[in-house]
């Protein structure tokens, strides 16, 4: 019930990061220090936010039952290959890191439902992300995207919410993607008079 109240609250407040914070409350997040002292089979969510990480510890791979991982506000530029072994991972927050491309390894985590790549310097969205079968919420706020892959249209009806604010798109682009994603709540800033 809390989950659906969170979704309803999102439609009222309009901030996707706020939704990630609400959804985050549904998971029993542990700090890395606490998780390391717990049995790996009993750890379902780890919070690494604001840890100044430029890479993830290799010991993380033993937590095979992870459902949620908060990696927000770090210095990550890549994700380790072992992250694809988290077959139950639903929630991944990569907000405010140093990614310049959408990590291709994300395509190999079909359980993902909530993904934030907000405030990264992404100039390209990997089309493979459009094949994630359970993706519902995608936060691309304040990236450097100038276009979307055509495959993105396949997410119409699957996604419930996508945030594309904080980026400059022209009116033709906004109209096109609003039509292609007609069953999705898509957030854009007002369009510019530019040619992108």
SEMAR-339537 format. One line per field, with one value per atom (N, C-alpha, C): residue number from 1; atom name; x, y, z. Coordinates in Angstrom, 3 decimals. Atoms other than C-alpha are relative to their C-alpha. Example, Ala and Ser with C-alpha at 12.3 -4.5 7.8 and 13.67 -1.06 7.14 Angstrom:
! SEMAR-339537
num = (1_1_1_2_2_2)
atome = (N_CA_C_N_CA_C)
c1 = (0.890_12.300_0.900_-0.820_13.670_-0.770)
c2 = (-1.190_-4.500_1.200_-1.190_-1.060_1.090)
c3 = (0.000_7.800_0.000_-0.060_7.140_0.730)
This chain:
! SEMAR-339537
num = (1_1_1_2_2_2_3_3_3_4_4_4_5_5_5_6_6_6_7_7_7_8_8_8_9_9_9_10_10_10_11_11_11_12_12_12_13_13_13_14_14_14_15_15_15_16_16_16_17_17_17_18_18_18_19_19_19_20_20_20_21_21_21_22_22_22_23_23_23_24_24_24_25_25_25_26_26_26_27_27_27_28_28_28_29_29_29_30_30_30_31_31_31_32_32_32_33_33_33_34_34_34_35_35_35_36_36_36_37_37_37_38_38_38_39_39_39_40_40_40_41_41_41_42_42_42_43_43_43_44_44_44_45_45_45_46_46_46_47_47_47_48_48_48_49_49_49_50_50_50_51_51_51_52_52_52_53_53_53_54_54_54_55_55_55_56_56_56_57_57_57_58_58_58_59_59_59_60_60_60_61_61_61_62_62_62_63_63_63_64_64_64_65_65_65_66_66_66_67_67_67_68_68_68_69_69_69_70_70_70_71_71_71_72_72_72_73_73_73_74_74_74_75_75_75_76_76_76_77_77_77_78_78_78_79_79_79_80_80_80_81_81_81_82_82_82_83_83_83_84_84_84_85_85_85_86_86_86_87_87_87_88_88_88_89_89_89_90_90_90_91_91_91_92_92_92_93_93_93_94_94_94_95_95_95_96_96_96_97_97_97_98_98_98_99_99_99_100_100_100_101_101_101_102_102_102_103_103_103_104_104_104_105_105_105_106_106_106_107_107_107_108_108_108_109_109_109_110_110_110_111_111_111_112_112_112_113_113_113_114_114_114_115_115_115_116_116_116_117_117_117_118_118_118_119_119_119_120_120_120_121_121_121_122_122_122_123_123_123_124_124_124_125_125_125_126_126_126_127_127_127_128_128_128_129_129_129_130_130_130_131_131_131_132_132_132_133_133_133_134_134_134_135_135_135_136_136_136_137_137_137_138_138_138_139_139_139_140_140_140_141_141_141_142_142_142_143_143_143_144_144_144_145_145_145_146_146_146_147_147_147_148_148_148_149_149_149_150_150_150_151_151_151_152_152_152_153_153_153_154_154_154_155_155_155_156_156_156_157_157_157_158_158_158_159_159_159_160_160_160_161_161_161_162_162_162_163_163_163_164_164_164_165_165_165_166_166_166_167_167_167_168_168_168_169_169_169_170_170_170_171_171_171_172_172_172_173_173_173_174_174_174_175_175_175_176_176_176_177_177_177_178_178_178_179_179_179_180_180_180_181_181_181_182_182_182_183_183_183_184_184_184_185_185_185_186_186_186_187_187_187_188_188_188_189_189_189_190_190_190_191_191_191_192_192_192_193_193_193_194_194_194_195_195_195_196_196_196)
atome = (N_CA_C_N_CA_C_N_CA_C_N_CA_C_N_CA_C_N_CA_C_N_CA_C_N_CA_C_N_CA_C_N_CA_C_N_CA_C_N_CA_C_N_CA_C_N_CA_C_N_CA_C_N_CA_C_N_CA_C_N_CA_C_N_CA_C_N_CA_C_N_CA_C_N_CA_C_N_CA_C_N_CA_C_N_CA_C_N_CA_C_N_CA_C_N_CA_C_N_CA_C_N_CA_C_N_CA_C_N_CA_C_N_CA_C_N_CA_C_N_CA_C_N_CA_C_N_CA_C_N_CA_C_N_CA_C_N_CA_C_N_CA_C_N_CA_C_N_CA_C_N_CA_C_N_CA_C_N_CA_C_N_CA_C_N_CA_C_N_CA_C_N_CA_C_N_CA_C_N_CA_C_N_CA_C_N_CA_C_N_CA_C_N_CA_C_N_CA_C_N_CA_C_N_CA_C_N_CA_C_N_CA_C_N_CA_C_N_CA_C_N_CA_C_N_CA_C_N_CA_C_N_CA_C_N_CA_C_N_CA_C_N_CA_C_N_CA_C_N_CA_C_N_CA_C_N_CA_C_N_CA_C_N_CA_C_N_CA_C_N_CA_C_N_CA_C_N_CA_C_N_CA_C_N_CA_C_N_CA_C_N_CA_C_N_CA_C_N_CA_C_N_CA_C_N_CA_C_N_CA_C_N_CA_C_N_CA_C_N_CA_C_N_CA_C_N_CA_C_N_CA_C_N_CA_C_N_CA_C_N_CA_C_N_CA_C_N_CA_C_N_CA_C_N_CA_C_N_CA_C_N_CA_C_N_CA_C_N_CA_C_N_CA_C_N_CA_C_N_CA_C_N_CA_C_N_CA_C_N_CA_C_N_CA_C_N_CA_C_N_CA_C_N_CA_C_N_CA_C_N_CA_C_N_CA_C_N_CA_C_N_CA_C_N_CA_C_N_CA_C_N_CA_C_N_CA_C_N_CA_C_N_CA_C_N_CA_C_N_CA_C_N_CA_C_N_CA_C_N_CA_C_N_CA_C_N_CA_C_N_CA_C_N_CA_C_N_CA_C_N_CA_C_N_CA_C_N_CA_C_N_CA_C_N_CA_C_N_CA_C_N_CA_C_N_CA_C_N_CA_C_N_CA_C_N_CA_C_N_CA_C_N_CA_C_N_CA_C_N_CA_C_N_CA_C_N_CA_C_N_CA_C_N_CA_C_N_CA_C_N_CA_C_N_CA_C_N_CA_C_N_CA_C_N_CA_C_N_CA_C_N_CA_C_N_CA_C_N_CA_C_N_CA_C_N_CA_C_N_CA_C_N_CA_C_N_CA_C_N_CA_C_N_CA_C_N_CA_C_N_CA_C_N_CA_C_N_CA_C_N_CA_C_N_CA_C_N_CA_C_N_CA_C_N_CA_C_N_CA_C_N_CA_C_N_CA_C_N_CA_C_N_CA_C_N_CA_C_N_CA_C_N_CA_C_N_CA_C_N_CA_C_N_CA_C_N_CA_C_N_CA_C_N_CA_C)
c1 = (0.818_0.000_0.869_-0.900_2.844_0.581_-0.564_4.293_-0.944_0.963_1.096_-0.268_0.132_0.733_1.174_-1.170_4.260_-0.146_0.227_3.345_-1.013_0.996_0.251_0.617_-0.660_2.340_0.888_-0.850_4.756_-0.807_0.791_1.991_-0.415_0.370_1.151_1.210_-1.142_4.641_0.871_-0.700_6.229_1.506_-1.445_9.764_0.390_-0.371_11.290_0.987_-0.919_14.098_-0.777_0.854_11.397_-0.639_0.571_9.817_1.044_-1.037_13.119_0.186_-0.121_13.322_-1.172_1.161_9.782_0.104_-0.149_10.415_1.093_-1.120_13.668_-0.465_0.523_11.640_-0.580_0.561_10.195_1.066_-1.095_13.598_0.710_-0.732_15.517_1.483_-1.383_18.742_0.931_-1.076_21.893_1.177_-1.256_25.085_0.973_-0.997_28.096_0.651_-0.637_29.645_-0.867_0.911_26.567_-0.153_0.183_26.108_1.168_-1.186_29.668_-0.002_0.049_28.933_-1.228_1.205_25.655_0.232_-0.085_25.155_-0.484_0.365_25.057_-1.420_1.353_21.772_-1.102_1.008_20.021_0.032_-0.141_21.039_-0.696_0.800_18.564_0.175_-0.153_19.469_1.205_-1.198_22.727_0.038_-0.075_23.173_1.468_-1.357_26.486_-0.029_0.106_25.212_1.011_-0.943_27.685_1.241_-1.171_30.569_1.302_-1.172_32.980_0.667_-0.532_33.369_0.286_-0.243_35.047_-0.054_0.238_34.600_-0.705_0.704_32.543_0.906_-0.849_34.181_-0.328_0.210_34.669_-0.799_0.740_33.194_-1.514_1.432_29.814_-0.622_0.558_29.433_-0.542_0.510_28.722_-1.451_1.378_25.347_-0.957_0.750_23.403_-1.487_1.440_19.946_-0.385_0.288_20.174_-1.209_1.145_16.923_0.163_-0.149_18.077_1.439_-1.369_21.347_-0.015_-0.071_21.793_1.462_-1.366_24.968_0.045_0.104_23.899_1.104_-0.952_26.272_1.368_-1.350_29.524_0.786_-0.852_32.235_0.171_-0.079_31.471_-0.047_0.010_32.233_-0.352_0.348_31.672_-0.593_0.512_29.871_0.729_-0.716_31.585_-0.871_0.735_30.623_-0.838_0.748_29.438_-1.395_1.316_26.450_-1.116_1.018_24.650_-0.418_0.336_24.638_-1.052_1.040_22.159_-1.361_1.195_19.143_-1.296_1.211_16.699_0.006_-0.152_17.870_-1.130_1.145_14.805_0.266_-0.174_16.019_1.486_-1.398_19.259_0.052_-0.109_20.029_1.443_-1.332_23.011_0.036_0.118_22.004_1.333_-1.150_24.848_1.307_-1.309_27.837_0.752_-0.791_30.313_-0.066_0.182_28.907_-0.119_0.130_29.360_-0.783_0.854_27.596_-0.837_0.878_24.766_0.699_-0.749_26.500_-0.687_0.609_25.844_-0.368_0.281_25.858_-1.436_1.379_22.433_-0.961_0.849_20.959_-0.126_-0.044_21.792_-0.628_0.684_19.707_-1.502_1.404_16.179_-0.989_0.903_14.702_-0.183_0.062_15.240_-1.389_1.270_12.075_0.194_-0.250_13.450_1.462_-1.372_16.531_0.153_-0.334_17.961_1.417_-1.294_20.772_0.100_0.088_19.926_1.324_-1.184_22.636_1.318_-1.237_25.202_0.177_-0.278_26.862_-0.203_0.306_25.158_-0.338_0.367_25.148_-0.626_0.514_23.848_-0.691_0.720_21.260_0.090_-0.177_22.105_-1.368_1.303_19.187_-0.354_0.252_19.588_-0.824_0.771_18.051_-1.502_1.412_14.780_-0.538_0.452_14.660_-0.187_0.210_14.457_-1.492_1.428_11.120_-0.839_0.767_10.140_0.220_-0.315_11.451_-1.279_1.200_8.738_0.313_-0.342_10.474_1.438_-1.329_13.433_0.249_-0.349_15.049_1.233_-1.088_17.171_0.112_-0.019_16.875_1.421_-1.250_19.678_1.199_-1.106_21.748_0.326_-0.354_23.216_-0.535_0.572_20.992_-0.504_0.542_20.165_-0.998_0.910_18.216_-0.298_0.322_16.674_0.056_0.021_17.100_-1.440_1.348_14.088_-0.623_0.488_13.812_-0.719_0.610_12.729_-1.525_1.452_9.223_-0.615_0.505_8.899_-0.424_0.310_8.625_-1.367_1.344_5.218_-0.903_0.881_2.749_0.694_-0.760_5.516_0.471_-0.414_7.064_-1.230_1.050_4.879_0.468_-0.518_7.195_1.421_-1.366_10.260_0.222_-0.326_11.936_1.117_-0.976_13.709_0.224_-0.219_13.784_1.487_-1.384_16.983_0.829_-0.665_17.807_-0.776_0.621_17.093_-0.385_0.519_14.883_-0.899_0.871_13.071_-1.441_1.430_9.312_-0.344_0.261_9.368_0.343_-0.432_11.299_-1.001_0.932_8.968_-1.334_1.275_5.851_0.114_-0.202_7.267_-0.016_-0.123_8.168_-1.206_1.245_5.024_-1.021_0.917_3.054_0.428_-0.491_5.268_-0.141_0.123_5.069_-1.314_1.291_1.395_-0.567_0.501_0.743_0.965_-1.035_3.726_-0.054_-0.127_3.981_1.435_-1.317_6.884_0.124_-0.259_8.352_1.078_-0.938_10.027_0.009_-0.003_11.148_-0.682_0.561_9.483_0.998_-0.928_10.920_0.657_-0.743_13.471_-0.333_0.143_13.535_1.232_-1.234_16.653_-0.301_0.194_17.195_0.272_-0.422_18.244_-0.995)
c2 = (-1.188_0.000_1.262_-1.154_2.405_0.298_-0.162_1.790_0.815_-0.682_2.895_1.413_-1.361_5.887_0.857_-0.713_6.835_0.390_-0.296_6.607_1.134_-1.059_8.742_1.326_-1.213_11.251_0.589_-0.471_11.447_0.791_-0.699_12.456_1.379_-1.291_15.289_0.927_-0.887_16.603_0.179_-0.171_15.969_-0.116_0.122_15.403_-1.470_1.408_12.119_-0.375_0.336_12.287_-0.186_0.186_12.683_-1.386_1.344_9.475_-1.036_0.962_7.667_-0.041_-0.029_8.804_-0.733_0.707_7.510_-1.501_1.425_4.176_-0.592_0.460_3.909_-0.426_0.340_3.801_-1.411_1.355_0.452_-1.082_0.950_-1.185_0.254_-0.125_-1.857_0.195_-0.302_-0.131_-0.109_0.069_-0.911_0.808_-0.620_1.061_-1.117_0.998_-0.713_-0.619_0.504_-1.029_-1.064_0.957_-2.810_-1.234_1.124_-4.964_-0.972_0.861_-6.282_-0.956_0.830_-7.690_-0.900_0.827_-9.338_-1.181_1.121_-12.680_0.489_-0.529_-11.920_-0.346_0.400_-13.813_0.789_-0.779_-11.436_1.478_-1.407_-8.185_0.210_-0.241_-6.819_1.404_-1.378_-3.132_0.632_-0.651_-1.228_1.441_-1.426_2.537_0.436_-0.533_3.838_1.499_-1.404_7.390_0.866_-0.979_10.220_-0.656_0.713_7.785_0.345_-0.432_9.463_-1.154_1.175_6.158_0.307_-0.027_6.025_-1.410_1.387_2.231_-0.713_0.766_-0.357_-1.083_1.043_-2.768_-1.381_1.342_-6.284_-0.882_0.785_-7.666_0.119_-0.196_-6.320_-1.162_1.051_-9.189_-1.207_1.150_-11.685_0.194_-0.284_-10.006_-0.276_0.447_-11.993_0.301_-0.212_-11.139_1.476_-1.434_-7.365_0.342_-0.531_-5.685_1.489_-1.441_-2.103_0.416_-0.495_-0.233_1.507_-1.452_3.471_0.393_-0.420_4.702_1.499_-1.419_8.334_0.826_-0.996_11.266_-0.606_0.539_9.429_0.498_-0.403_9.644_-1.144_1.179_6.492_0.387_-0.183_6.383_-1.298_1.318_2.641_-0.846_0.979_-0.227_-1.313_1.277_-3.569_-1.044_1.025_-6.581_-0.882_0.877_-8.492_0.535_-0.550_-6.147_-0.720_0.750_-8.233_-1.276_1.196_-11.100_0.280_-0.349_-9.215_-0.184_0.353_-10.989_0.510_-0.502_-9.447_1.522_-1.447_-5.823_0.749_-0.762_-3.589_1.495_-1.430_-0.195_0.327_-0.405_1.428_1.506_-1.456_5.052_0.382_-0.454_6.420_1.520_-1.456_10.052_0.667_-0.869_12.581_-0.772_0.622_10.468_0.650_-0.583_10.990_-0.847_0.782_8.746_0.944_-0.767_10.118_-0.791_0.845_7.179_-0.871_0.896_4.985_-1.348_1.256_1.896_-1.172_1.106_-1.003_-1.185_1.120_-3.469_0.053_-0.136_-2.086_-0.831_0.791_-3.895_-1.443_1.389_-7.167_-0.204_0.102_-6.473_0.112_-0.086_-7.351_0.247_-0.207_-7.063_1.480_-1.426_-3.253_0.580_-0.710_-1.255_1.506_-1.410_2.063_0.293_-0.329_3.602_1.503_-1.414_7.049_0.152_-0.404_8.359_1.528_-1.453_11.980_0.634_-0.813_14.626_-0.709_0.535_12.625_0.669_-0.659_13.959_-0.959_0.954_11.508_0.751_-0.592_12.524_-1.035_1.096_9.178_-0.996_1.014_6.733_-1.315_1.311_3.113_-0.595_0.567_1.599_-1.274_1.238_-1.645_0.202_-0.282_0.020_-0.101_0.053_0.031_-1.419_1.393_-3.760_-0.559_0.463_-3.952_-0.238_0.343_-5.769_0.527_-0.434_-4.396_1.465_-1.396_-0.816_0.836_-0.815_1.513_1.487_-1.390_4.706_0.237_-0.318_6.289_1.488_-1.391_9.483_0.378_-0.506_11.246_1.515_-1.434_14.695_0.564_-0.771_17.157_-0.810_0.647_14.896_0.898_-0.824_16.172_-0.606_0.658_14.205_1.032_-0.840_15.791_-0.778_0.854_12.846_-1.251_1.296_9.512_-1.052_1.049_6.190_-0.317_0.327_5.205_-1.126_1.132_2.039_0.466_-0.535_4.272_-0.029_0.016_4.300_-1.319_1.311_0.603_0.018_-0.078_1.695_0.621_-0.542_3.306_-1.085_0.964_1.595_-0.830_0.716_-0.051_0.986_-1.042_3.042_0.698_-0.845_4.977_1.448_-1.348_7.975_0.086_-0.291_9.423_1.509_-1.413_12.714_0.390_-0.503_14.507_1.499_-1.428_17.957_0.284_-0.408_19.929_-0.146_0.147_19.420_0.821_-0.863_21.547_-0.791_0.652_20.000_0.987_-0.899_21.758_-0.499_0.302_21.774_-1.265_1.189_19.113_-1.265_1.138_16.724_-0.291_0.162_17.318_-0.547_0.484_16.821_-1.458_1.368_13.665_-0.998_0.964_11.983_0.013_-0.021_13.123_-0.911_0.862_11.355_-1.464_1.385_8.248_-0.642_0.492_7.936_0.482_-0.568_8.875_-0.613_0.652_6.398_0.123_-0.191_7.583_1.450_-1.379_10.624_0.440_-0.476_12.406_1.453_-1.370_15.542_0.613_-0.789_18.063_1.417_-1.436_21.624_0.618_-0.629_24.140_-0.079_0.170_23.569_1.306_-1.175_25.902_0.227_-0.276_27.464_-0.472_0.510_25.474_-1.118_0.977_22.828_-1.448_1.365_19.730_-1.072)
c3 = (0.000_0.000_0.000_-0.043_0.837_-1.366_1.340_-2.626_-0.875_0.867_-4.380_0.487_-0.505_-2.088_-0.461_0.502_-3.103_-1.458_1.417_-6.796_-0.140_0.029_-6.181_0.420_-0.472_-4.238_-1.087_1.090_-7.174_-1.002_1.002_-9.550_0.503_-0.569_-7.175_0.064_-0.210_-6.440_-1.229_1.261_-9.834_0.052_-0.098_-8.586_0.031_0.063_-9.617_1.097_-1.083_-7.080_1.303_-1.173_-4.459_-0.030_0.071_-5.773_0.369_-0.357_-5.530_1.505_-1.450_-1.940_0.658_-0.543_-1.302_-0.210_0.298_-3.018_0.879_-0.826_-1.097_1.391_-1.329_2.116_0.053_0.040_0.975_0.178_-0.153_1.290_1.328_-1.259_4.493_-0.331_0.377_3.461_1.194_-0.979_5.365_-0.509_0.407_5.355_-0.383_0.392_3.860_1.237_-1.214_7.313_0.671_-0.624_8.697_-0.886_0.931_5.575_0.048_-0.030_5.781_1.189_-1.194_9.236_0.053_0.058_8.202_-0.938_0.930_6.469_-1.363_1.321_2.712_-0.443_0.410_2.269_0.694_-0.733_4.688_-0.361_0.387_2.983_-1.343_1.202_0.434_-0.571_0.468_0.160_0.690_-0.548_0.591_-0.486_0.284_0.734_0.002_0.156_-0.612_-0.294_0.397_-1.167_0.759_-0.565_-0.543_0.597_-0.520_-0.046_-0.727_0.769_-2.513_-0.747_0.699_-4.375_-1.464_1.448_-7.767_-0.578_0.414_-7.877_1.155_-1.030_-6.040_0.563_-0.597_-3.603_-0.577_0.560_-4.973_0.960_-0.994_-1.729_-0.186_0.218_-2.834_-0.770_0.856_-5.302_0.768_-0.759_-2.506_0.443_-0.422_-1.804_-1.166_1.180_-4.415_0.066_-0.145_-3.034_0.032_-0.035_-3.406_-0.854_0.730_-4.415_-0.269_0.132_-4.031_0.306_-0.150_-4.364_-0.242_0.122_-3.719_-0.147_0.305_-5.378_-0.307_0.332_-5.590_0.647_-0.490_-5.118_0.281_-0.055_-5.782_-1.208_1.124_-8.444_-0.990_0.856_-10.405_-1.477_1.455_-14.133_-0.716_0.547_-14.702_1.121_-0.958_-13.033_-0.223_0.154_-12.354_-0.702_0.746_-14.468_0.927_-0.896_-11.387_0.333_-0.336_-11.038_-0.760_0.759_-13.683_0.724_-0.782_-11.162_1.073_-0.964_-8.976_-0.680_0.764_-10.496_0.606_-0.656_-8.012_0.135_-0.166_-8.289_-0.701_0.515_-8.727_-0.014_-0.240_-7.557_-0.095_0.145_-8.716_-0.167_0.026_-7.947_-0.295_0.444_-9.897_-0.104_0.018_-9.374_0.378_-0.292_-9.483_0.176_0.074_-10.447_-1.162_1.086_-13.297_-1.271_1.221_-16.033_-1.194_1.243_-19.542_-1.040_0.830_-21.194_0.919_-0.758_-20.028_0.118_-0.155_-18.555_-0.709_0.741_-21.004_0.888_-0.896_-18.093_0.523_-0.467_-17.104_-0.843_0.909_-20.124_0.466_-0.439_-18.358_1.382_-1.296_-15.229_-0.258_0.413_-16.397_1.132_-1.137_-12.894_0.351_-0.354_-12.787_-0.239_0.104_-12.126_0.124_-0.286_-10.867_-0.271_0.365_-12.433_-0.094_0.101_-11.879_-0.530_0.555_-14.057_0.028_-0.047_-13.207_0.395_-0.306_-13.051_-0.302_0.563_-15.007_-1.361_1.283_-18.147_-1.161_1.063_-20.473_-1.280_1.284_-24.108_-0.916_0.806_-25.314_0.922_-0.763_-24.032_-0.755_0.608_-24.763_-0.360_0.387_-26.789_0.760_-0.730_-24.828_1.250_-1.214_-21.792_-0.283_0.400_-23.747_-0.024_0.005_-23.595_1.409_-1.376_-19.795_0.216_0.030_-19.347_1.147_-1.172_-15.917_0.349_-0.309_-16.083_0.019_-0.169_-14.777_0.140_-0.284_-13.681_-0.418_0.507_-15.436_0.194_-0.287_-14.200_-0.812_0.838_-16.826_0.160_-0.272_-15.253_-0.065_0.027_-16.020_-0.478_0.705_-18.248_-1.192_1.156_-21.504_-1.293_1.168_-23.862_-1.007_1.072_-27.213_-0.848_0.742_-28.596_0.809_-0.595_-27.664_-1.101_1.028_-29.473_-0.392_0.476_-31.589_0.818_-0.814_-29.453_1.266_-1.214_-26.572_-0.078_0.196_-28.060_0.459_-0.446_-27.115_1.468_-1.426_-23.478_0.278_-0.185_-24.086_0.591_-0.644_-21.785_1.063_-1.031_-19.778_1.067_-0.934_-18.214_0.560_-0.551_-15.847_0.048_-0.174_-15.532_-0.538_0.432_-17.238_0.125_-0.199_-16.355_-0.962_0.968_-19.205_0.184_-0.268_-17.583_0.205_-0.198_-17.213_-1.258_1.297_-20.903_-1.017_0.984_-23.927_-1.239_1.199_-26.597_-0.734_0.746_-29.410_0.012_-0.052_-29.880_-0.789_0.822_-32.629_0.790_-0.812_-30.346_1.113_-1.122_-27.398_-0.490_0.546_-29.540_-0.452_0.485_-31.144_1.150_-1.086_-27.861_0.934_-0.765_-26.091_-0.675_0.747_-28.851_0.074_-0.026_-28.913_1.377_-1.374_-25.119_0.617_-0.405_-24.863_1.283_-1.211_-22.035_1.184_-1.025_-19.969_0.472_-0.475_-17.739_-0.271_0.411_-19.434_0.423_-0.436_-17.894_-0.882_0.792_-20.232_0.552_-0.182_-19.690_-1.216_1.196_-22.021_-1.156_1.139_-25.532_-0.418_0.484_-27.062_-1.471_1.430_-30.529_-0.756_0.594_-31.361_-1.002_1.060_-34.048_0.396_-0.355_-32.063_-0.351)
